[in-house]
């Protein structure tokens, strides 16, 4: 009987423990258990994300040029691919694309600079007259500032500059250091752009090949589709910048502001720099209207600039951009705002493309898109040693059915 008792005692003990465990779980509400399970997981994701952002912020000189090069590669890749399809060698097609792009940017900036310089030289007399009007308004207007008071204010400003010469010198040195970093960033951007256009797909194949074998199809396909989303983002950004240039430049031409064409080119180029670009180009437009046509015309120009920028940022960009990158307009606005608060201008510039890439990659992985993705059949995967599968091998490194039949036939023929 003792062995029988020992065999039945263990299940009773387990049943009692299970009942005890269920009783303890019943004491914690189900909603609280689910909330706690979600809370610690979301907390871990937020902590890891914040730590990653903190680490990357210390390598901004390296990360920002690479991200700018990726955006430029998304913009220029259709041109480079078109040249390759027309039987131009890969390296030569990339070189022609980059040289043509730099030539267009240089020509546009040269046109803007020369036109603005000539225009301001012609408007220099009107500028001096405007300064005299401001001085007369300060002396005879409600402020009632005399010429002696203006001279004393000027002397105080001069003394302040002399007393803070050390701080000004240190600021100039920091500006020089920033200029050196800017030049290094431009060189790194161009260097990375060459290889992104030339070997972008191979770079991603190598990167995804570092992952475990089972994760490679998902990572490779998600990266390819994420890149397509970024290309769509860059194309839409060009369209938005063009609409801004037409709106502000056309408005300036309608109300008689001089230099409307170079102003439109300046607005187009400035639209790619969030916040700062819009502010600088809008300030130049209003200043031109003020110097050339007076205060009322400048107020009208200010209204045109604000109207175009508000339509672009709150209506055009969220709707068009959201549709192009499969994001809701509210998500686009929140991404730009959050990126600006977190990282300033770089955050505003890269928030929407990063969100679009993450959205596309997550949806691709969640839907297991690599299982029926034609791009996977065309490109294939890399093996464990980083090489592409050899002919007659599938993604797992095994020989396909056709090769097995060939080997079987050869074995039958062999003596």
C-alpha positions in Angstrom: 0.0 0.0 0.0 2.8 2.4 0.7 3.9 2.7 -3.0 0.3 3.3 -3.9 0.0 6.0 -1.4 3.2 7.7 -2.6 1.9 7.6 -6.1 -1.4 9.3 -5.2 0.1 11.8 -2.7 2.1 13.7 -5.3 -0.8 14.6 -7.5 -2.8 15.8 -4.5 0.1 18.0 -3.5 0.3 19.4 -7.0 -3.4 20.0 -7.1 -3.3 21.9 -3.8 -0.4 24.0 -5.0 -2.2 24.8 -8.3 -5.3 25.7 -6.3 -3.2 27.9 -4.0 -1.6 29.6 -7.0 -5.0 30.2 -8.7 -6.3 31.7 -5.4 -3.3 34.0 -5.2 -3.8 35.1 -8.8 -7.5 35.8 -8.1 -6.4 38.3 -5.5 -4.7 40.4 -8.3 -7.3 41.7 -10.7 -6.9 40.6 -14.3 -6.7 44.1 -15.7 -3.9 45.0 -13.2 -1.9 41.9 -14.3 -2.2 42.8 -18.0 -1.4 46.5 -17.3 1.7 45.4 -15.3 2.8 43.1 -18.1 2.5 45.9 -20.6 4.1 48.5 -18.3 7.4 46.7 -17.8 7.7 45.8 -21.4 7.0 49.4 -22.6 9.3 50.7 -19.9 12.2 48.5 -21.2 11.5 49.7 -24.8 11.6 53.3 -23.7 14.7 52.9 -21.6 16.5 51.1 -24.5 15.4 53.8 -27.0 16.4 56.6 -24.7 19.8 55.0 -24.2 20.3 54.5 -27.9 19.5 58.1 -28.6 21.9 59.3 -25.9 24.7 57.2 -27.3 24.1 58.3 -30.9 24.0 62.0 -29.7 27.7 61.7 -28.9 28.4 60.6 -32.5 26.4 63.3 -34.2 29.3 64.3 -36.4 29.2 60.8 -37.8 25.5 60.0 -37.7 24.1 63.2 -39.3 26.3 63.1 -42.4 25.3 59.4 -43.0 21.6 60.2 -42.6 21.9 63.2 -45.0 23.8 61.0 -47.5 21.0 58.4 -47.2 18.4 61.1 -48.0 20.4 62.3 -51.0 20.9 58.8 -52.2 17.1 58.3 -52.1 16.7 61.5 -54.2 19.4 60.6 -56.7 19.1 56.9 -56.9 16.4 57.0 -59.7 18.8 59.1 -61.9 21.7 56.7 -61.2 19.6 53.6 -61.9 18.3 55.2 -65.1 21.9 55.8 -66.3 22.8 52.2 -65.4 19.8 50.9 -67.4 21.2 52.8 -70.4 24.4 50.7 -70.2 26.5 53.3 -68.4 29.0 51.6 -66.0 28.1 51.8 -62.3 30.9 53.9 -61.1 30.6 56.3 -64.1 26.8 56.6 -63.6 27.3 57.5 -59.9 30.0 60.1 -60.7 27.8 61.7 -63.4 24.9 61.8 -61.0 26.8 63.4 -58.2 28.6 65.9 -60.4 25.4 67.0 -62.1 23.7 67.4 -58.7 26.5 69.5 -57.3 26.5 71.5 -60.5 22.8 72.3 -60.3 23.1 73.3 -56.6 26.1 75.5 -57.3 24.4 77.1 -60.2 21.3 77.8 -58.2 23.3 79.3 -55.3 25.4 81.4 -57.7 22.3 82.7 -59.4 20.7 83.6 -56.1 23.9 85.3 -54.8 24.5 87.3 -57.9 21.0 88.4 -58.3 20.7 89.4 -54.7 24.0 91.2 -54.7 23.0 93.2 -57.9 19.6 93.9 -56.5 20.8 95.1 -53.1 23.4 97.3 -54.8 20.6 98.9 -56.8 18.5 99.2 -53.7 21.3 100.6 -51.5 20.1 104.2 -51.9 16.6 103.2 -50.9 18.1 101.3 -48.0 19.9 104.4 -46.7 16.7 106.4 -47.2 14.8 103.8 -45.1 17.4 104.0 -42.3 17.1 107.8 -42.3 13.3 107.4 -42.1 13.7 105.1 -39.1 16.0 107.6 -37.4 13.5 110.4 -38.0 10.7 108.2 -36.6 12.7 107.5 -33.5 13.4 111.2 -32.9 10.0 112.6 -33.8 7.8 109.6 -33.0 6.3 108.5 -29.7 9.7 107.3 -28.4 11.1 110.9 -28.8 14.8 109.8 -28.9 17.1 112.6 -29.6 20.3 112.5 -31.6 22.4 112.8 -28.4 20.6 109.8 -26.9 21.3 107.8 -30.0 25.0 108.7 -29.9 25.1 107.6 -26.2 23.4 104.3 -27.1 26.0 103.7 -29.8 28.9 104.5 -27.4 27.5 102.1 -24.8 27.2 99.4 -27.5 30.8 100.0 -28.5 32.0 99.8 -24.9 30.1 96.6 -24.4 31.8 95.0 -27.4 35.2 96.1 -26.1 34.6 94.8 -22.6 33.4 91.5 -23.8 36.2 91.0 -26.4 37.4 87.8 -24.7 33.9 86.2 -24.9 33.6 87.3 -28.5 36.9 85.8 -29.3 36.0 82.5 -27.7 32.7 82.5 -29.6 34.6 83.1 -32.8 36.9 80.2 -32.1 33.9 78.0 -31.4 32.4 79.1 -34.7 35.6 78.2 -36.4 35.6 74.8 -34.9 32.0 74.4 -36.0 33.0 75.4 -39.5 35.7 72.8 -39.4 33.2 70.2 -38.3 30.8 71.3 -41.1 33.5 70.9 -43.7 34.3 67.4 -42.4 30.6 66.6 -42.4 30.3 67.6 -46.0 33.2 65.5 -47.1 31.8 62.5 -45.1 28.4 63.0 -46.7 29.8 63.0 -50.2 32.0 60.0 -49.5 29.1 58.0 -48.0 26.8 59.2 -50.9 29.1 57.6 -53.5 29.0 54.2 -51.8 25.3 54.4 -51.0 24.6 54.9 -54.7 27.2 52.4 -55.9 26.8 49.5 -53.4 23.8 50.4 -51.3 22.0 47.0 -51.8 25.2 45.1 -51.2 25.8 47.1 -48.0 22.4 46.1 -46.7 22.9 42.5 -47.8 26.1 42.4 -45.8 24.4 44.0 -42.8 21.4 41.6 -42.8 23.8 38.7 -43.3 25.2 39.4 -39.8 21.9 38.4 -38.3 20.9 34.8 -37.6 19.9 32.8 -40.6 16.2 32.7 -39.7 16.1 36.5 -39.3 17.8 37.4 -42.6 14.8 37.2 -44.9 12.7 39.4 -42.7 15.5 41.9 -42.1 16.5 42.1 -45.8 13.0 42.5 -47.1 12.0 45.0 -44.4 15.1 47.1 -45.2 14.4 47.1 -49.0 10.8 48.3 -48.4 11.9 50.8 -45.8 14.3 52.3 -48.3 11.4 52.6 -50.8 9.4 54.6 -48.2 12.4 57.0 -47.8 12.7 57.5 -51.5 8.9 58.4 -51.6 9.5 60.8 -48.8 12.3 62.6 -50.6 10.3 62.9 -53.8 7.3 64.4 -52.0 9.6 66.8 -50.1 10.9 68.0 -53.5 7.3 68.6 -54.6 6.4 70.5 -51.4 9.5 72.7 -51.7 8.6 73.5 -55.3 5.1 74.5 -54.3 6.6 76.7 -51.5 8.9 78.4 -54.1 6.0 79.0 -56.5 3.7 80.3 -53.8 6.2 82.8 -52.3 8.0 83.7 -55.5 4.7 84.2 -57.4 3.2 86.2 -54.6 6.3 88.5 -54.5 6.1 89.0 -58.3 2.3 89.8 -58.1 2.8 92.6 -55.5 5.9 94.0 -57.3 8.7 92.8 -55.0 12.0 92.8 -56.9 14.2 89.7 -57.4 11.2 87.4 -57.3 13.0 84.6 -59.3 16.1 84.3 -57.1 13.8 84.6 -54.1 11.8 81.6 -55.4 15.1 79.6 -55.9 16.2 80.5 -52.3 12.8 79.4 -50.9 13.1 76.1 -52.8 16.5 75.4 -51.4 15.6 76.6 -47.9 12.5 74.4 -47.7 14.8 71.3 -47.2 16.1 72.8 -43.9 13.2 72.7 -41.4 12.4 75.8 -39.3 15.6 77.7 -40.1 15.2 77.6 -43.8 11.6 78.8 -43.7 12.5 81.6 -41.3 15.6 82.8 -43.3 13.8 82.8 -46.7 10.7 84.5 -45.2 12.9 87.2 -43.6 14.7 87.8 -46.9 11.3 88.1 -48.7 9.9 90.6 -46.2 13.2 92.6 -46.2 13.1 92.9 -49.9 9.5 94.2 -49.9 10.3 96.6 -47.1 13.4 98.1 -48.8 11.9 98.3 -52.2 8.2 99.2 -51.7 7.8 100.3 -48.1 6.1 99.0 -44.9 2.6 98.2 -46.3 4.0 96.1 -49.1 6.3 94.4 -46.5 3.2 93.5 -44.4 1.5 92.1 -47.5 4.6 90.0 -48.2 4.7 88.8 -44.6 1.1 87.7 -44.9 1.8 85.8 -48.1 4.9 84.1 -46.5 2.9 83.1 -43.4 -0.1 81.8 -45.5 2.1 79.7 -47.7 4.1 78.3 -44.8 1.0 77.5 -42.8 -0.7 75.8 -45.7 2.5 73.8 -46.4 3.1 72.7 -42.8 -0.5 72.0 -41.6 -2.3 70.9 -44.8 -0.1 70.1 -47.7 2.8 68.3 -46.1 0.7 66.2 -43.7 -1.8 65.1 -46.4 0.6 64.6 -49.3 3.5 63.3 -47.1 1.3 61.1 -45.1 -0.2 59.4 -48.2 3.2 59.0 -49.8 4.9 57.3 -46.7 1.7 55.6 -45.4 1.4 57.8 -42.3 -1.5 59.6 -40.9 -1.3 63.4 -41.1 -1.5 63.6 -37.3 1.5 61.2 -37.1 3.5 63.5 -39.4 2.8 66.6 -37.4 3.5 64.8 -34.1 6.8 63.4 -35.5 8.0 66.8 -36.7 7.1 68.4 -33.4 8.6 65.7 -31.3 11.7 65.5 -33.3 12.2 69.3 -33.0 11.8 69.2 -29.3 14.1 66.2 -28.9 16.9 67.1 -31.3 16.3 70.5 -32.8 16.8 70.9 -36.5 18.2 67.4 -37.1 15.2 66.0 -35.3 12.8 67.9 -37.5 14.7 66.9 -40.6 14.9 63.2 -39.9 11.8 62.5 -37.8 9.4 61.8 -40.7 11.7 59.6 -42.8 12.7 57.6 -39.8 9.1 57.1 -38.7 8.2 56.1 -42.3 11.0 53.6 -42.4 10.1 52.1 -39.0 6.4 52.0 -40.0 7.1 50.1 -43.2 9.6 47.7 -41.7 7.3 46.8 -38.7 4.3 46.3 -41.0 6.4 44.1 -43.3 7.7 41.9 -40.5 4.3 41.7 -38.8 2.6 40.6 -42.1 5.5 38.1 -42.8 5.9 39.8 -46.2 9.1 38.1 -47.1 7.2 34.8 -47.7 5.7 36.1 -50.9 8.0 39.0 -51.7 9.2 39.0 -55.4 12.3 41.0 -54.3 13.4 38.0 -52.2 13.3 35.7 -55.1 15.3 38.1 -57.3 18.0 39.0 -54.7 18.2 35.9 -52.5 20.0 35.7 -49.2 23.6 35.4 -48.0 25.0 32.3 -46.5 26.6 32.1 -43.0 30.0 33.1 -44.3 28.5 36.3 -45.9 28.5 35.0 -49.5 25.4 34.9 -51.7 23.9 31.4 -52.4 25.7 29.6 -55.1 23.7 28.5 -58.2 21.7 25.5 -57.4 21.4 26.5 -53.7 18.3 27.9 -51.9 18.4 30.4 -49.0 19.2 27.6 -46.5 22.3 26.5 -48.4 20.8 23.2 -49.6 20.6 22.2 -53.2 17.4 22.7 -55.1 15.2 20.0 -56.5 16.6 20.4 -60.0 20.1 19.9 -58.8 19.1 16.8 -56.8 17.5 15.3 -59.9 20.6 16.0 -61.9 22.8 14.3 -59.3 20.5 11.4 -59.2 20.7 11.0 -63.0 24.4 11.2 -62.9 24.6 8.5 -60.1 22.4 6.2 -62.3 24.7 6.7 -65.2 27.8 6.2 -63.2 29.1 2.6 -63.1 
